[in-house]
Amino acid sequence: MMKTLSRLIVKGGVLSPGELKSICLTAEGLGLDTISFGSRQDILISENIETQALESIENLQVVPAHGEGSVNIVSSYVSAGIFSSTSWLTGDKYLYVLEQFRTHPQLKVNITDPRQRLVPLFTGHLNFIASEHEDYWYLYVRLPEWEEAEVYPALIYSWDMAKIQTTIEGLLQEEPESVEMIFDLVNDAIDTNNRTIDKPLKVPFYPFPYYEGMNRIGNDKYWLGLYWRNNKYDLEFLKAMCDLCSDCKIGKISITPWKSFIVKDIPNESKLIWEKFLGKFGINVRHSMLELNWHLPVGKEEALKLKKYLVTNFDQNDISTYGLTFAITEYTKKAYYFTSIVIEKNEQPSLPDFKIRDTYNLLYAKNFDPNSREYITHVQDIDQVELPGLLMELSQLYFEQLGTERDEEKLAKVDNECEDVEVYQCQDCFTVYNEMYGDETQHIAPNTPFSALPETYECSLCEAPKSNFNKITQRVWQD
């Protein structure tokens, strides 16, 4: 049976040791021994407490069990400085951006770097994804009733993100049917410093990272990832850890979407202290990849039991799942995943006096890349005993095709014709006007010649006049 839990909203999955200790002390005062983490980087508390008592924790909002309310902002701050990243998107930049969100969103917001793999890019309603241009973000919109995410037709400036979020939430009563309609309504409502999209978003493929244990950052610091199998984090340990963070002048703790957390910037001279501390509490930081990369519904013992059964089978057969991720879920018509492989439990028909066996479907992401947002059904209506063999089959398929999709892309690129394209570039900020794309930010339709632009046309970024643009040649690969 699934337990119901209250949620503490932790903006961006980032909180200070002092905030986490306050949560622990409050939970302890309510008779709890543990807290848990959610897949949107929030904190989960047992329903058997008075949620009003939690509201004393400064800067954190409580969403009661079964209650309607805000949802958490997911961010890839947790990856900054330790995994692949876009050069301008530092940890400090995330914190500055998150600070702009002064109200609690009603829509799911994701703020992510496309070069990292730990945090999902497209599981929100508003998905801000960093571009190559400093302080500019792609926005992929998928409102609750939409089937697919649609790209907003302009790059969003970092300091406009929060007000665009609140503006879009204010438009929901008008039931916008397309991202173009949202774009027009937002432009009518507020002033923004948008930038023209000069190239489509490219999400590079990286294997899923191992995120546990003590790992070096540079020459003088470490980061520590901690994971509990049952997602019940002991309050005594967490309180002592927060005190140790304060002693080591560590300012932030980051929750991952995988029901674990990461402590960054552990000084080199404190590494031994941390190792002794973990040993004192008997903390295991040597879980295998077989165990770490699973999305399970929180508080559902049946799902945890199934995971243990499958992991045991993998282990007994000495199967590698490096780079793969898994989810155990129940079938719904509108499901949005962020895993390589989905184990989907079918709903049982209601038949009195009959016990119906559980059956499952197996799905996998295209190229086993969760960010593809495209899932392929592998098998349907199978018994639990069939799952291990079929999952091993999928794992083998993953390793057989690993890298081949990128080889195919390279071959296709060689075969495609390379072409020089004339574009017009602002000499002040280097923004490009490409006649093929036009300029959505100023309602200039695609395929509008530069010569046909009005003399009042200005650079969409720095507002330089049309006369400030020079014709240049760009070499591009034609699709």
C-alpha positions as CSV (number, residue, x, y, z in Angstrom):
1,M,0.0,0.0,0.0
2,M,1.3,3.4,-0.9
3,K,1.8,5.9,1.9
4,T,0.7,9.5,1.5
5,L,3.3,12.1,2.4
6,S,3.6,15.8,2.9
7,R,6.2,17.6,0.8
8,L,8.6,20.4,1.7
9,I,9.3,22.5,-1.4
10,V,13.1,23.0,-1.7
11,K,13.6,25.5,-4.6
12,G,16.0,24.0,-7.1
13,G,16.9,21.2,-4.8
14,V,19.3,23.4,-3.0
15,L,19.3,24.2,0.7
16,S,21.8,25.2,3.4
17,P,23.0,22.9,6.2
18,G,21.2,25.2,8.6
19,E,17.9,24.8,6.7
20,L,18.3,21.0,6.5
21,K,19.1,20.8,10.3
22,S,16.0,22.9,11.1
23,I,13.9,20.4,9.1
24,C,15.5,17.5,10.9
25,L,14.9,19.1,14.3
26,T,11.3,19.9,13.5
27,A,10.7,16.4,12.2
28,E,12.4,14.9,15.3
29,G,10.2,17.0,17.5
30,L,7.1,15.5,15.8
31,G,8.3,12.0,16.7
32,L,9.9,11.0,13.4
33,D,13.2,9.2,13.0
34,T,13.7,9.7,9.2
35,I,12.8,11.9,6.2
36,S,12.8,11.0,2.5
37,F,13.5,12.7,-0.8
38,G,11.2,13.1,-3.8
39,S,11.9,12.8,-7.5
40,R,11.5,16.6,-7.9
41,Q,14.3,17.3,-5.4
42,D,11.8,18.0,-2.5
43,I,11.7,16.6,1.0
44,L,8.9,14.1,2.0
45,I,7.5,13.9,5.5
46,S,5.1,11.2,6.9
47,E,1.4,12.1,6.8
48,N,1.0,11.2,10.5
49,I,2.1,14.7,11.7
50,E,0.6,18.1,11.9
51,T,1.9,19.9,8.8
52,Q,1.3,23.3,10.5
53,A,4.3,22.5,12.7
54,L,6.5,22.3,9.6
55,E,5.5,25.8,8.4
56,S,7.8,27.4,11.0
57,I,10.8,26.4,8.8
58,E,11.8,29.6,7.1
59,N,11.6,29.9,3.3
60,L,10.1,26.5,2.8
61,Q,6.5,25.8,1.7
62,V,4.6,22.7,2.9
63,V,2.2,20.9,0.6
64,P,0.1,18.6,2.7
65,A,-0.7,15.0,1.9
66,H,-3.5,14.9,-0.7
67,G,-3.3,18.7,-0.9
68,E,-3.2,21.0,-3.9
69,G,-0.5,23.6,-4.1
70,S,2.9,24.5,-5.5
71,V,5.3,22.1,-7.1
72,N,9.0,22.2,-6.8
73,I,11.4,23.9,-9.2
74,V,13.9,21.3,-10.4
75,S,17.4,22.5,-11.3
76,S,20.7,20.9,-12.3
77,Y,22.6,23.0,-9.7
78,V,23.5,19.7,-8.2
79,S,25.6,18.8,-11.3
80,A,27.5,22.2,-11.5
81,G,31.2,21.8,-11.1
82,I,31.2,18.0,-10.8
83,F,29.8,16.8,-14.2
84,S,29.9,18.0,-17.8
85,S,28.5,21.6,-18.0
86,T,27.9,24.6,-20.2
87,S,30.8,26.9,-19.6
88,W,28.9,29.9,-18.4
89,L,26.4,28.0,-16.2
90,T,28.2,28.0,-12.8
91,G,26.8,27.1,-9.4
92,D,26.6,30.8,-8.6
93,K,24.6,31.5,-11.8
94,Y,22.0,28.9,-10.8
95,L,21.6,30.5,-7.4
96,Y,21.2,34.0,-8.9
97,V,18.5,32.6,-11.3
98,L,16.7,30.7,-8.6
99,E,16.6,33.8,-6.4
100,Q,14.5,35.5,-9.1
101,F,11.6,33.0,-8.4
102,R,10.0,34.8,-5.4
103,T,6.7,33.1,-5.6
104,H,5.9,29.3,-5.5
105,P,5.1,28.1,-9.1
106,Q,1.9,26.2,-9.8
107,L,3.4,24.7,-13.0
108,K,6.4,22.3,-12.8
109,V,9.6,24.3,-13.7
110,N,12.9,22.7,-14.8
111,I,16.1,24.8,-15.0
112,T,18.8,22.6,-16.5
113,D,22.1,22.3,-18.4
114,P,21.8,20.1,-21.5
115,R,25.4,18.8,-21.0
116,Q,24.6,17.0,-17.8
117,R,22.7,13.7,-17.4
118,L,21.7,13.6,-13.7
119,V,18.7,15.9,-13.9
120,P,15.9,15.6,-16.5
121,L,15.5,18.3,-19.1
122,F,11.9,17.8,-20.2
123,T,9.8,16.6,-17.2
124,G,8.4,20.0,-16.4
125,H,5.6,22.1,-17.8
126,L,8.1,24.9,-18.4
127,N,11.6,23.6,-19.2
128,F,14.3,26.2,-19.3
129,I,17.5,24.7,-21.0
130,A,20.7,26.6,-21.2
131,S,21.9,27.7,-24.6
132,E,25.4,28.4,-25.8
133,H,24.8,32.1,-25.4
134,E,25.5,33.4,-21.9
135,D,22.4,34.1,-19.8
136,Y,20.0,32.8,-22.5
137,W,17.8,29.7,-22.3
138,Y,15.6,27.7,-24.6
139,L,12.1,27.2,-23.2
140,Y,10.2,24.0,-24.0
141,V,6.5,24.4,-23.0
142,R,4.3,21.4,-22.2
143,L,1.2,22.6,-20.4
144,P,-0.7,20.0,-18.3
145,E,-3.2,19.2,-21.1
146,W,-0.6,19.2,-23.9
147,E,0.6,15.9,-25.3
148,E,4.1,17.2,-26.5
149,A,6.5,19.9,-25.5
150,E,6.8,22.8,-27.9
151,V,9.8,25.1,-28.2
152,Y,9.2,28.8,-27.4
153,P,10.2,30.8,-30.5
154,A,12.9,32.9,-28.8
155,L,15.7,32.5,-26.3
156,I,14.8,33.7,-22.8
157,Y,17.1,36.0,-20.8
158,S,18.1,34.7,-17.3
159,W,16.5,37.7,-15.5
160,D,13.2,37.3,-17.4
161,M,12.6,33.6,-16.5
162,A,10.6,34.1,-13.3
163,K,8.3,36.8,-14.7
164,I,7.7,34.7,-17.9
165,Q,6.8,31.8,-15.6
166,T,4.3,33.9,-13.6
167,T,2.9,35.4,-16.8
168,I,2.3,32.0,-18.4
169,E,0.6,30.8,-15.2
170,G,-1.7,33.8,-15.4
171,L,-2.6,32.9,-19.0
172,L,-3.9,29.4,-18.1
173,Q,-7.5,30.6,-17.9
174,E,-7.3,31.5,-21.5
175,E,-6.4,27.9,-22.3
176,P,-3.6,28.7,-24.9
177,E,-3.5,25.9,-27.6
178,S,0.0,26.5,-28.9
179,V,3.4,27.9,-28.0
180,E,2.9,30.7,-30.6
181,M,-0.2,31.8,-28.8
182,I,1.7,31.9,-25.5
183,F,4.5,33.8,-27.1
184,D,2.1,36.5,-28.4
185,L,0.2,36.8,-25.1
186,V,3.5,37.0,-23.1
187,N,4.8,39.8,-25.4
188,D,1.6,41.7,-25.0
189,A,1.7,41.4,-21.2
190,I,5.4,42.1,-20.3
191,D,8.6,43.5,-21.7
192,T,11.4,40.9,-22.2
193,N,14.9,40.9,-23.4
194,N,14.5,37.9,-25.8
195,R,17.1,36.8,-28.3
196,T,16.5,35.1,-31.7
197,I,17.1,31.4,-31.8
198,D,20.0,31.0,-34.3
199,K,20.3,27.2,-34.0
200,P,18.1,24.4,-32.7
201,L,18.9,22.8,-29.3
202,K,21.4,20.0,-29.4
203,V,21.5,17.6,-26.4
204,P,24.8,15.7,-26.4
205,F,24.7,12.1,-25.3
206,Y,26.7,11.1,-22.2
207,P,26.4,7.9,-20.2
208,F,24.6,8.3,-16.9
209,P,27.1,9.2,-14.2
210,Y,27.9,7.4,-11.0
211,Y,26.9,9.8,-8.3
212,E,27.9,8.2,-5.0
213,G,30.9,8.2,-2.8
214,M,33.8,10.6,-2.3
215,N,35.1,12.1,-5.6
216,R,37.7,14.7,-6.3
217,I,37.0,18.2,-7.7
218,G,40.1,19.8,-9.1
219,N,43.2,19.6,-6.9
220,D,41.9,20.7,-3.5
221,K,38.3,19.7,-3.0
222,Y,35.9,16.7,-3.0
223,W,32.2,16.0,-3.5
224,L,30.3,13.3,-1.6
225,G,27.2,11.5,-2.9
226,L,25.0,9.6,-0.4
227,Y,22.2,7.2,-1.1
228,W,19.9,5.0,1.1
229,R,18.3,2.0,-0.5
230,N,15.0,2.5,1.3
231,N,15.0,6.4,1.0
232,K,14.6,6.8,4.8
233,Y,17.4,9.1,5.8
234,D,18.2,8.9,9.5
235,L,17.7,12.3,11.3
236,E,20.6,11.7,13.8
237,F,23.0,11.3,10.9
238,L,21.7,14.2,8.9
239,K,21.9,16.6,11.9
240,A,25.5,15.6,12.6
241,M,26.3,15.9,8.9
242,C,24.9,19.5,8.9
243,D,27.1,20.4,11.8
244,L,30.1,19.0,10.0
245,C,29.2,21.0,6.9
246,S,29.2,24.2,9.0
247,D,32.5,23.3,10.5
248,C,34.0,22.9,7.0
249,K,32.3,26.1,5.8
250,I,30.2,24.2,3.2
251,G,27.3,26.4,2.3
252,K,24.9,24.2,0.3
253,I,23.5,20.7,0.1
254,S,22.0,19.5,-3.1
255,I,19.1,16.9,-3.5
256,T,19.2,14.8,-6.7
257,P,16.1,13.5,-8.5
258,W,17.2,10.0,-7.6
259,K,16.3,10.3,-3.9
260,S,19.9,10.9,-2.8
261,F,21.9,14.0,-2.1
262,I,25.3,15.5,-2.8
263,V,27.7,17.6,-0.7
264,K,30.1,19.7,-2.7
265,D,33.3,21.6,-1.8
266,I,34.6,19.4,0.9
267,P,38.2,20.7,1.5
268,N,41.0,18.4,0.8
269,E,42.3,18.7,4.4
270,S,38.9,17.6,5.7
271,K,38.6,14.4,3.6
272,L,39.9,12.1,6.4
273,I,37.5,13.7,8.8
274,W,34.5,13.0,6.5
275,E,35.7,9.4,5.9
276,K,35.9,8.8,9.7
277,F,32.5,10.5,10.1
278,L,30.9,8.1,7.6
279,G,32.6,5.1,9.2
280,K,31.3,6.2,12.6
281,F,27.7,6.1,11.4
282,G,28.3,2.9,9.3
283,I,27.4,4.7,6.0
284,N,27.8,2.6,2.9
285,V,29.1,4.6,-0.1
286,R,29.8,1.6,-2.3
287,H,26.4,0.7,-3.9
288,S,26.7,-0.7,-7.4
289,M,25.3,1.0,-10.5
290,L,22.7,-1.9,-10.4
291,E,21.1,-0.3,-7.4
292,L,21.5,3.5,-7.8
293,N,19.7,4.4,-11.0
294,W,16.1,3.6,-10.2
295,H,13.0,5.8,-10.0
296,L,10.5,4.3,-7.6
297,P,7.2,5.7,-6.3
298,V,8.0,6.9,-2.8
299,G,6.6,4.8,0.1
300,K,5.5,2.0,-2.1
301,E,6.9,-1.2,-0.6
302,E,5.7,-3.3,-3.5
303,A,7.9,-1.3,-6.0
304,L,10.9,-1.5,-3.7
305,K,10.4,-5.3,-3.4
306,L,10.3,-5.7,-7.2
307,K,13.4,-3.6,-7.6
308,K,15.3,-5.8,-5.1
309,Y,14.1,-8.9,-7.0
310,L,15.4,-7.5,-10.3
311,V,18.7,-6.2,-8.9
312,T,19.3,-9.6,-7.3
313,N,18.8,-11.3,-10.6
314,F,21.1,-8.9,-12.4
315,D,23.7,-9.5,-9.7
316,Q,23.5,-13.3,-9.8
317,N,23.9,-13.2,-13.6
318,D,26.8,-10.7,-13.3
319,I,25.0,-8.3,-15.7
320,S,26.3,-4.7,-16.2
321,T,23.8,-1.9,-16.4
322,Y,26.4,0.9,-16.5
323,G,24.8,4.0,-18.1
324,L,21.2,2.6,-18.0
325,T,18.5,3.9,-15.7
326,F,15.2,2.3,-14.7
327,A,11.7,3.2,-13.5
328,I,9.0,1.2,-11.9
329,T,5.6,2.7,-12.4
330,E,1.9,2.0,-12.9
331,Y,0.3,2.5,-16.3
332,T,-1.2,5.9,-17.0
333,K,-2.3,7.3,-20.3
334,K,-0.2,10.5,-19.8
335,A,3.1,9.5,-18.4
336,Y,6.4,11.4,-18.7
337,Y,9.5,9.5,-17.8
338,F,13.2,10.2,-17.4
339,T,14.8,6.8,-17.6
340,S,16.3,4.5,-20.2
341,I,13.9,1.6,-19.4
342,V,10.4,1.7,-17.9
343,I,8.8,-1.3,-16.1
344,E,5.1,-0.4,-16.3
345,K,2.6,-2.3,-14.1
346,N,-0.8,-2.8,-15.8
347,E,-4.0,-2.0,-14.0
348,Q,-5.8,-5.1,-12.9
349,P,-9.4,-5.6,-14.0
350,S,-11.9,-5.6,-11.1
351,L,-13.3,-9.2,-10.9
352,P,-15.0,-10.3,-7.7
353,D,-13.9,-13.5,-6.2
354,F,-10.9,-13.8,-8.6
355,K,-7.3,-12.9,-7.9
356,I,-5.7,-11.7,-11.1
357,R,-1.9,-12.0,-11.6
358,D,0.1,-8.8,-12.0
359,T,1.3,-8.1,-15.6
360,Y,3.9,-5.6,-16.8
361,N,4.9,-3.8,-20.0
362,L,8.6,-2.9,-20.8
363,L,9.4,0.3,-22.7
364,Y,12.7,1.8,-23.5
365,A,13.8,5.3,-24.7
366,K,14.9,5.8,-28.3
367,N,18.6,5.1,-28.3
368,F,18.2,4.5,-24.5
369,D,18.4,8.2,-24.2
370,P,15.8,9.6,-21.7
371,N,16.1,13.0,-23.2
372,S,14.8,11.7,-26.6
373,R,11.2,11.9,-25.0
374,E,10.3,9.0,-27.3
375,Y,9.5,5.6,-25.8
376,I,9.3,2.3,-27.7
377,T,7.3,-0.7,-26.3
378,H,9.4,-3.8,-26.1
379,V,6.9,-6.3,-24.7
380,Q,3.5,-6.2,-23.1
381,D,1.5,-8.2,-20.5
382,I,4.3,-10.3,-19.2
383,D,4.7,-11.9,-15.8
384,Q,7.1,-10.8,-13.1
385,V,9.2,-13.9,-13.5
386,E,9.8,-13.0,-17.2
387,L,11.1,-9.5,-16.3
388,P,14.8,-10.3,-15.4
389,G,15.5,-12.1,-18.7
390,L,13.8,-9.5,-20.8
391,L,15.7,-6.7,-18.9
392,M,19.0,-8.4,-19.5
393,E,18.0,-8.7,-23.2
394,L,17.4,-4.9,-23.3
395,S,20.7,-4.3,-21.5
396,Q,22.5,-6.3,-24.1
397,L,20.8,-4.4,-26.9
398,Y,21.9,-1.1,-25.2
399,F,25.5,-2.1,-25.2
400,E,25.3,-3.4,-28.8
401,Q,24.1,-0.1,-30.2
402,L,26.0,2.2,-27.8
403,G,27.7,4.8,-29.9
404,T,26.2,3.6,-33.2
405,E,23.7,6.4,-33.3
406,R,26.4,8.9,-33.1
407,D,28.4,7.1,-35.8
408,E,25.3,7.3,-38.0
409,E,25.0,11.0,-37.3
410,K,28.6,11.5,-38.3
411,L,28.2,9.5,-41.5
412,A,25.0,11.4,-42.3
413,K,26.8,14.7,-41.7
414,V,29.6,13.7,-44.1
415,D,27.1,12.8,-46.7
416,N,25.1,16.0,-46.4
417,E,26.2,19.0,-48.4
418,C,28.2,21.7,-46.6
419,E,26.9,25.0,-47.7
420,D,27.9,28.7,-47.2
421,V,25.0,30.8,-46.1
422,E,24.8,34.5,-46.2
423,V,23.5,36.1,-42.9
424,Y,23.5,39.5,-41.4
425,Q,25.4,40.1,-38.1
426,C,25.1,43.0,-35.6
427,Q,28.6,44.5,-35.2
428,D,28.0,45.4,-31.6
429,C,26.7,42.2,-30.0
430,F,27.2,39.7,-32.9
431,T,23.6,38.7,-33.0
432,V,22.8,37.0,-36.4
433,Y,19.8,37.7,-38.6
434,N,19.2,34.6,-40.8
435,E,16.6,35.2,-43.5
436,M,15.6,31.5,-43.4
437,Y,14.4,31.9,-39.7
438,G,13.3,35.5,-39.7
439,D,13.0,37.1,-36.2
440,E,10.0,35.9,-34.2
441,T,10.8,38.3,-31.4
442,Q,9.8,41.2,-33.7
443,H,7.2,39.3,-35.7
444,I,9.4,39.0,-38.8
445,A,8.3,35.9,-40.7
446,P,10.7,33.2,-41.9
447,N,12.1,33.7,-45.4
448,T,12.0,37.5,-45.1
449,P,14.9,39.1,-47.0
450,F,17.1,41.5,-44.9
451,S,16.4,44.1,-47.6
452,A,12.7,43.8,-46.9
453,L,13.1,44.6,-43.2
454,P,11.7,48.1,-42.3
455,E,14.3,50.8,-41.7
456,T,13.1,50.9,-38.1
457,Y,14.2,47.3,-37.5
458,E,16.6,47.0,-34.5
459,C,18.8,44.2,-33.2
460,S,16.7,42.0,-31.0
461,L,19.4,41.9,-28.3
462,C,21.2,45.3,-28.2
463,E,18.7,47.4,-30.2
464,A,21.3,48.6,-32.6
465,P,19.8,50.0,-35.9
466,K,19.5,48.0,-39.1
467,S,22.4,49.9,-40.6
468,N,24.6,48.3,-37.9
469,F,24.3,44.8,-39.6
470,N,26.9,43.6,-42.0
471,K,26.6,40.7,-44.4
472,I,28.8,37.7,-43.5
473,T,29.0,34.1,-44.7
474,Q,28.5,31.2,-42.3
475,R,29.3,27.6,-43.2
476,V,26.5,25.3,-42.1
477,W,25.6,21.6,-42.6
478,Q,22.3,21.2,-44.4
479,D,19.9,18.7,-42.9
